[in-house]
Amino acid sequence: MKVAVVGGGIVGLFAAFHLERAGAEVTLYEEGKPGARSDHAAGIIEPANAYRTNTLAFLRRVWRFWRGGTCTFRSVDGRWLSASLRELERDPIPGTDEVLREMARTSVAGYEELAAQNNDFAYTLKGLLERYDHRAHFLEDQTVATSKDSIVPVEVREGEGWAGSLFYPSVGWVHTERFVQRMLRELTQTQIVCQRVDHVGLDGTLQVGGTTANFDAVVVSTGVTSRKLGLPLTGVKGYGWHVQSRAKVEVATIFVDRGIAVVPFENELKVTGGWDFDLSDRLSHAPSILAAVKEVVPVDRVLSFGNGSRPCTPDGLPIVGRKGRLVIANGGFRLGWSFAPALGKRAALLCTSQTQNDPFLSRYCGSLHAGPI
Ligand SMILES: Cc1cc2nc3c(=O)[nH]c(=O)nc-3n(C[C@H](O)[C@H](O)[C@H](O)COP(=O)(O)OP(=O)(O)OC[C@H]3O[C@@H](n4cnc5c(N)ncnc54)[C@H](O)[C@@H]3O)c2cc1C
């Protein structure tokens, strides 16, 4: 069967990987360089730490980020905003937690399997430390992290110069740029076309560079631009740098109240931050995020910079579903890397009709329509 994957971010790369494994003839369309809009991420793999955004707790977090200078509001998708308000504090449908847990297991297994073959992407399982500036925020998150509903092992750490810290020993991280290179090496049979797709149909047609191409199925994994096909999605932009630093950082660390992540590699750190509700290409907030990074770790030299957007659904949880010949895999939000293996795998299964829409995961797919993208 002939399948097109539109969008070579981390989700599209995994979709192509699973389709190729299933024996499909895969063409991957990416308007830029594969992975370039995903690889700015910190690469912390923590799918079991998913949380909903249609909650007052999330609004409080965003408010705190805004007051601290981490977050700006420039533009949001109108359909996303009205759905988010409509669904505020609405519980997800029964069974959602189990679906997410299964996605989390599949995703972690996906990275582990590739690392077991050859860990050329620095998959490291040393845990995640979350540090808090404010005692009240620490206590609020500690209550959630240690509640009976939480399945993620956590240790509470006091002192160490912070208002409190939570340590998740089972969390790992990857070197995102190296992982993209690994995926490109895995995709030996996939045809990669570095070209923008202009229009997507529900009938398996694509318009690319003035010509029409036909496929048995099309996976759209274009991140936030998928909103043009009728999905309520908005983008929360952020920035990532590789830096040299004299700081000794042992484990991935998130400075929760500042929205900053620091991930250690052999000779460098990856530092990320920024929560900009912004659908434009503007990067003007990046310098002040780097300045905020320098308040938590010294930066001796900046080695590289990248940026991208967290594709966010009204409840902040992933979507993967099919309508006609079109399959959508999206909504990774702050955990796009963490959920990508499961999103890609499920997208492949939907293309090959080996599974059907799940009521939760396909919840916004009824509104999908053909259109320019
Ligand atoms: C600062 C920051 C740190 C993060 N850290 C983490 C982390 O530690 N762990 C984690 O799990 N997640 C993290 N994330 C989230 C994660 O990066 C995103 O959820 C993820 O990148 C989304 O991947 P995607 O493939 O869905 O979309 P994208 O990465 O946006 O990829 C979509 C691709 O589609 C292409 N495209 C778009 N339109 C077209 C078109 N018309 N034709 C062809 N190609 C097209 C784009 O060029 C792009 O390459 C972070 C995000 C940010 C901003």
The ligand as a Gaussian input file, in Angstrom:
#p B3LYP/6-31G(d) Opt

LIG

0 1
 C       11.020000      24.467000      24.439000
 C       10.365000      23.126000      24.256000
 C       10.842000      22.020000      24.954000
 C       10.219000      20.785000      24.809000
 N       10.702000      19.719000      25.519000
 C       10.086000      18.517000      25.410000
 C       10.559000      17.425000      26.165000
 O       11.527000      17.534000      26.922000
 N        9.905000      16.230000      26.053000
 C        8.824000      16.082000      25.238000
 O        8.255000      14.998000      25.209000
 N        8.383000      17.108000      24.462000
 C        8.967000      18.321000      24.536000
 N        8.510000      19.383000      23.821000
 C        7.338000      19.206000      22.953000
 C        7.702000      18.679000      21.574000
 O        8.840000      19.322000      21.081000
 C        6.544000      18.888000      20.587000
 O        5.353000      18.387000      21.131000
 C        6.892000      18.153000      19.286000
 O        7.950000      18.799000      18.626000
 C        5.692000      18.079000      18.353000
 O        6.102000      17.260000      17.300000
 P        5.254000      17.099000      15.976000
 O        5.972000      16.148000      15.107000
 O        3.819000      16.832000      16.322000
 O        5.221000      18.587000      15.328000
 P        6.424000      19.487000      14.828000
 O        7.621000      19.274000      15.622000
 O        5.873000      20.873000      14.745000
 O        6.683000      18.942000      13.359000
 C        5.790000      19.208000      12.303000
 C        6.580000      19.167000      11.000000
 O        5.695000      19.351000       9.896000
 C        6.328000      20.187000       8.936000
 N        5.277000      20.817000       8.126000
 C        4.325000      21.690000       8.561000
 N        3.503000      22.025000       7.540000
 C        3.949000      21.324000       6.464000
 C        3.498000      21.227000       5.100000
 N        2.433000      21.911000       4.654000
 N        4.175000      20.411000       4.250000
 C        5.264000      19.698000       4.681000
 N        5.732000      19.758000       5.964000
 C        5.064000      20.553000       6.821000
 C        7.130000      21.181000       9.793000
 O        8.181000      21.763000       9.041000
 C        7.624000      20.299000      10.909000
 O        8.878000      19.735000      10.637000
 C        9.107000      20.637000      23.934000
 C        8.646000      21.739000      23.213000
 C        9.255000      22.972000      23.364000
 C        8.734000      24.140000      22.584000

